[in-house]
Amino acid sequence: QSVLTQPPSASGTPGQRGTISCSGSSSNIGSNTVNWYQQFPGTAPKLLIYSNNQRPSGVPDRFSGSKSGTSASLAISGLQSEDEADYYCAVWDDSLNAWVFGGGTKLTVL
Amino acid sequence: QVQLVQSGAEVKMPGASLKVSCKASGYTFSGYYMHWVRQAPGQGLEWMGWINPNSGGTNYAQKFQGRVTMTRDTSISTAYMELSRLRSDDTAVYYCARGWLHFTDLDYWGQGTLVTVSS
C-alpha cells in the first residue's frame, strides 16, 4: 500500500489530453513539492516534472504538473504513442522522514 | 554531463549480503545527496535511504534499518549500498539517484542493478 495514491492505469487516444492524479496527505504533498517520473520498461525512471510544475530541460511542454492542497496532477496534452509508459509521483514526507512514491500509473495510448 | 554508473547484476543466496556501487561523474560528488531506490519485478518504486557524501551522514527508511548501510568514497566519487540478510523478496532492481538536498527532486538516476536472491 503506497503512501501516495495513483490510479493503476490511464488511457487516451492520440491527440487527446491525459491526466494522472496523485493523492497524499498534509505531511507530504501538503508540505512539500511534488515530482513526477516517467519510466519505460527496462529503463531507469526519468525526472519529468519537479517542484510541482517545473520541466527539466528537454522535457516537452506537452507535460505539465499542478498541485492543490494534498493532491497533485500530471497532464499530458496531445497524447502521442511514445508517451506510453509508467508514471510515478514522488514527494518528501515530513512525518516519515522519507521519500514516498505513488504506486505508479500505466498510461496506454490507444 | 552527469552520469551515475552502477555495478553489474548479481545473484545472491538467501541470508547473504549485497554491495552495489554507484560511480558519479560530471558534477561535484560531495555537493549532492545520493539516494537508493529499489523496484521489485512488476512493482513500483521504493525509497531505501540517502547518504550525504560530504558528511557521510545517512538516513534510512524504517523498513531497512538494521539491514542497510550506505557509505561513500569521495576519492573516487562512488557511493555504496550494502544490504544484509537477503531474502527472496529483496529481488529487485536497485537504483542510485542524486538530489541537491535530501528533500529535493532526484534528478539523475543510475542505470540500475538487478539483484536476484535465490537458492
Interface residues (C-beta under 8 A of the other chain):
Chain A: S2 N32 T33 N35 Y37 A44 P45 K46 L47 Y50 S51 P56 Y88 A90 W92 L96 N97 A98 W99 V100 F101 G102 G103 G104
Chain B: H35 V37 G44 L45 E46 W47 N59 A61 Q62 Y95 A97 H102 F103 T104 D105 L106 D107 Y108 W109 G110 Q111 G112
